[in-house]
Amino acid sequence: MASVKNTFVDGVSSDVILPTEQSDPRLPPKPEVYGLPLSMDNLALFYNRDLLNNAGLAQPASDWQTFQEHVKKLTKLDETGAIIQSGAAIGAADNVERGADVLSLLMMQNGAMMADENGQATFDKYPPELVGRPLPPGAEALVFYADFANPEKEVYTWNNKMPNSVQAFAAGHTAYFFGYAYHLPAIRNLAPKLNFAVAPFPQISGNSQINFANYWVEVVSRHTEHPDEAWDFLMFAAREENAALYLKATGKPTAHRSLVNSQLNDLNLAAFAAQAPSSKSWYHGSDARATEQAFLEMIRQTLSREADPARLVELAATKVNQTVE
């Protein structure tokens, strides 16, 4: 356990070290390592340099208040109120790439406890230190997210009629896009001449940094006839020197603590590497796709005003908990 915690950034140990029931029911669950990662991707802020320059913005937004101000300057509407240039691809459900992840991270940054120690979703609850707010922090984050697709709000910059956010960004129609390192080659393939860069994900000013990890963990099947050999190979592949070769060949961000500094000098991966120590995930259930759909439905219902935000996050948490054993 200590080796995993010392080798990888903090978010990894909370994902791969899980309690396992012992044969003697009187004994507490025993923590065991069930897999190891070769990389760790995380959400970052892609930005169009030309659009920011044209708006007189020398640097991308690093906090959400600045982000809102930038969106107002970058968004352009025609005489009918239609969006002809979007400040940011955020606010809707079906055409925002990884919109559920963006909303999850907003909830985390706003103080929502996403799940308890048993993996049960709790993002609809008030953490003890935040009781007294008009809305639970998860519901506040939901409203904040959806406001960017609400025509009645000053930050209105996106809607359901826009193209997919990756395509809109590649076409130069939106200034900000939230994505992962794996989006880099896709955008360059779509728009080889696009003048863009990647910056860290905006944070809430004054709060500790929190970022969102999205990555695969390599595991050994319980059905294998050679578990010891399989584990030996997995531990060999996950060694620092071998992981470094894998990362160089694939262009992925590191999960190893010792490799973070080397990627800070990589123009493609610097933002992702900088965020690795503060990146974490929260869902440990059995159906990630169903959880994503629950989050997207939350967004759709908020925009259609089908129920109050507190009720919507409560319904979403119930759906997520149906996938947690």
ABEGO torsion letter per residue (X at the ends): XAAAAAABBAAAAAAABBBBBBABAABBBBBBBABBBABBBBBBBBBBAAAAAAAGBABBBABAAAAAAAAAAABBBBAAGBBABBABBBGBAAABBGAAAAAAAAAAAAGBBABBAAGBBAAABBBAAABGBABBAAAAAAAAAAAAABAABAABABBAABBBAAAAAAAGABABBBBBAAAAAAAAAABAABBBBBBBBBBBBGBBBBBBBBBBBBBBBAABABAAAAAAAAAAAABAAAAAAAAAAAGBBBABAAAAAAAAABAAAAAAAAAAAABBBABABABAAAAAAAAAAAAAAAAAGABBAAAAAAAAAAAAAAABX
